[in-house]
Amino acid sequence: MQITRPTPKSIACAIACATLLWNLLAAPAFAEEVRAGDLVITQAWSRATPGGAKIGGGYLTIENKGSAPDRLIGGSSDVAGKIEVHEMAMSDGVMMMRPLDKGLTIDPGKTVRLAPGGYHLMMFDLKGPLKQGDKFPVTLEFEKAGKVMVSLDVQAVGAQAPEAEGNSAGQMRMKKMPGGMKM
């Protein structure tokens, strides 16, 4: 049996193949990008819900690459009876959640992030639990871009961001709020 030493060319080829394989396998699951007119929607996700829960939240990032504002006015999905755009904000030291009856404006050249503790999609009358690892379609409705289908990736209960954003295994990250309240 004869043993041959690897050549620089074979080493380079092996490294290139390993890099390609790594990029394919390690690509974030949340890299899906949906374009609708001047809007770019990314990082669409949701949290798993316990059995029997009737509400859930949806989160995503919307970038407006155009020269005119657009407005997210609502949504729909087969997994929920109704979807509204909501906001959580501090008011006189109390965390309040309210629907945005006129929708959420995405100004030109700006990016709006729907995330826990801020703007979010509020899903009412869930038809079943949202299970970690699942995906489900949601149709977003914009004033100008119209109806846009996105797929939400279900993360762990209590996740604060998609796993691909460095939120290891969807683990909950607590941050301090005024008055000692944690969100």
C-alpha positions as CSV (number, residue, x, y, z in Angstrom):
1,M,0.0,0.0,0.0
2,Q,1.3,3.4,-1.0
3,I,0.5,6.5,0.9
4,T,0.4,9.8,-1.0
5,R,0.7,13.2,0.5
6,P,-2.1,15.7,-0.3
7,T,-1.1,18.4,-2.8
8,P,-1.9,22.1,-2.3
9,K,-4.5,21.8,-5.0
10,S,-6.3,18.9,-3.3
11,I,-6.2,20.7,0.0
12,A,-7.7,23.8,-1.6
13,C,-10.4,21.7,-3.3
14,A,-11.3,20.0,0.0
15,I,-11.5,23.4,1.8
16,A,-13.7,24.8,-1.0
17,C,-16.0,21.8,-0.8
18,A,-16.2,22.0,3.0
19,T,-17.0,25.8,2.9
20,L,-19.7,25.2,0.3
21,L,-21.2,22.5,2.3
22,W,-21.1,24.6,5.5
23,N,-22.8,27.5,3.8
24,L,-25.6,25.3,2.5
25,L,-26.2,23.6,5.8
26,A,-25.6,26.5,8.1
27,A,-27.6,29.0,6.2
28,P,-30.1,30.7,8.6
29,A,-33.6,29.2,8.4
30,F,-34.9,32.8,8.5
31,A,-33.1,34.0,5.4
32,E,-36.4,33.9,3.4
33,E,-37.0,37.3,1.9
34,V,-40.3,38.3,0.4
35,R,-40.6,41.3,-1.9
36,A,-43.8,43.2,-2.5
37,G,-43.4,46.4,-4.5
38,D,-40.9,48.5,-2.6
39,L,-41.2,46.4,0.6
40,V,-38.8,43.7,1.7
41,I,-40.0,41.4,4.4
42,T,-37.6,39.2,6.3
43,Q,-37.3,37.2,9.6
44,A,-40.9,36.2,9.8
45,W,-41.4,34.1,12.9
46,S,-43.7,33.3,15.8
47,R,-43.6,31.7,19.3
48,A,-44.9,28.3,20.1
49,T,-48.0,28.4,22.2
50,P,-49.1,26.0,25.0
51,G,-52.1,23.7,24.2
52,G,-55.4,25.6,24.7
53,A,-53.9,29.0,24.0
54,K,-56.2,31.2,21.9
55,I,-53.8,34.0,21.1
56,G,-50.3,34.1,19.6
57,G,-47.9,36.7,18.3
58,G,-46.2,37.1,14.9
59,Y,-42.9,39.0,14.3
60,L,-41.0,40.2,11.2
61,T,-38.9,42.9,9.7
62,I,-40.2,45.2,6.9
63,E,-37.9,47.5,4.9
64,N,-39.3,50.1,2.6
65,K,-36.8,50.7,-0.3
66,G,-39.2,53.0,-2.1
67,S,-39.8,56.8,-2.1
68,A,-43.4,56.6,-0.6
69,P,-44.7,55.4,2.7
70,D,-46.8,52.2,3.0
71,R,-48.9,50.9,5.8
72,L,-49.3,47.4,7.3
73,I,-53.0,47.3,8.0
74,G,-53.7,43.7,9.0
75,G,-53.4,40.1,8.1
76,S,-55.1,36.7,7.9
77,S,-54.2,33.1,8.3
78,D,-55.9,29.7,8.4
79,V,-54.3,29.2,11.9
80,A,-56.2,32.1,13.5
81,G,-59.7,33.6,13.3
82,K,-58.3,37.2,13.2
83,I,-54.9,39.0,12.9
84,E,-54.4,42.6,14.0
85,V,-51.4,44.9,14.1
86,H,-50.6,45.8,17.8
87,E,-48.2,47.9,19.8
88,M,-46.8,47.4,23.3
89,A,-45.5,50.6,24.9
90,M,-44.9,52.1,28.3
91,S,-47.4,54.7,29.5
92,D,-47.0,56.3,32.9
93,G,-44.9,53.3,34.0
94,V,-47.4,50.7,32.9
95,M,-46.9,48.4,29.9
96,M,-49.9,48.8,27.6
97,M,-50.9,46.8,24.5
98,R,-53.2,48.3,21.9
99,P,-54.3,47.6,18.4
100,L,-53.1,50.1,15.7
101,D,-56.4,50.9,14.2
102,K,-54.9,52.9,11.3
103,G,-52.1,50.4,10.8
104,L,-48.3,50.7,11.1
105,T,-46.6,53.1,8.7
106,I,-43.3,52.1,7.0
107,D,-41.7,55.3,5.9
108,P,-39.5,55.4,2.7
109,G,-35.9,54.3,3.4
110,K,-36.8,53.0,6.8
111,T,-37.0,49.5,8.4
112,V,-39.7,48.6,11.0
113,R,-39.2,45.6,13.2
114,L,-42.1,43.7,14.7
115,A,-40.7,42.1,17.8
116,P,-41.7,41.0,21.3
117,G,-42.3,44.0,23.6
118,G,-43.1,46.3,20.6
119,Y,-45.0,46.2,17.4
120,H,-46.3,42.7,16.6
121,L,-49.1,40.7,14.8
122,M,-51.7,39.7,17.3
123,M,-53.3,36.4,16.3
124,F,-56.7,35.7,17.9
125,D,-58.8,32.6,18.1
126,L,-56.0,30.1,17.3
127,K,-57.4,27.0,15.8
128,G,-54.6,24.9,17.4
129,P,-51.3,25.2,19.2
130,L,-48.3,26.7,17.3
131,K,-45.6,24.0,17.6
132,Q,-41.9,24.8,17.7
133,G,-40.3,23.8,14.4
134,D,-43.5,24.2,12.3
135,K,-44.2,26.9,9.7
136,F,-47.5,28.5,8.8
137,P,-48.6,30.9,6.1
138,V,-49.8,34.4,6.9
139,T,-51.2,36.9,4.4
140,L,-50.2,40.4,5.3
141,E,-52.3,43.3,4.0
142,F,-50.6,46.6,3.1
143,E,-52.3,49.8,2.0
144,K,-50.2,50.1,-1.2
145,A,-48.4,46.8,-1.7
146,G,-51.6,44.8,-1.2
147,K,-51.8,41.3,0.1
148,V,-48.5,39.5,0.7
149,M,-48.0,35.9,1.7
150,V,-45.2,35.1,4.2
151,S,-44.3,32.0,6.1
152,L,-43.8,32.3,9.9
153,D,-41.2,29.9,11.5
154,V,-42.4,28.8,15.0
155,Q,-39.7,29.2,17.6
156,A,-39.7,28.1,21.3
157,V,-42.2,29.4,23.8
158,G,-40.8,32.7,25.2
159,A,-38.3,33.2,22.3
160,Q,-37.2,36.8,22.0
161,A,-35.8,36.5,18.5
162,P,-35.3,34.0,15.7
163,E,-32.6,31.4,16.5
164,A,-30.6,32.6,13.5
165,E,-30.2,36.0,15.3
166,G,-28.0,34.4,17.9
167,N,-30.8,33.4,20.2
168,S,-29.4,30.0,20.9
169,A,-32.2,27.3,20.6
170,G,-34.8,30.1,20.9
171,Q,-34.0,30.6,24.6
172,M,-35.8,33.4,26.3
173,R,-33.7,36.5,27.0
174,M,-35.1,38.7,29.8
175,K,-34.5,42.4,29.8
176,K,-35.2,44.7,32.6
177,M,-38.0,47.1,32.2
178,P,-38.7,50.3,34.3
179,G,-40.0,49.5,37.7
180,G,-38.4,46.1,37.9
181,M,-40.9,44.5,35.4
182,K,-39.3,42.0,33.0
183,M,-40.4,41.5,29.4
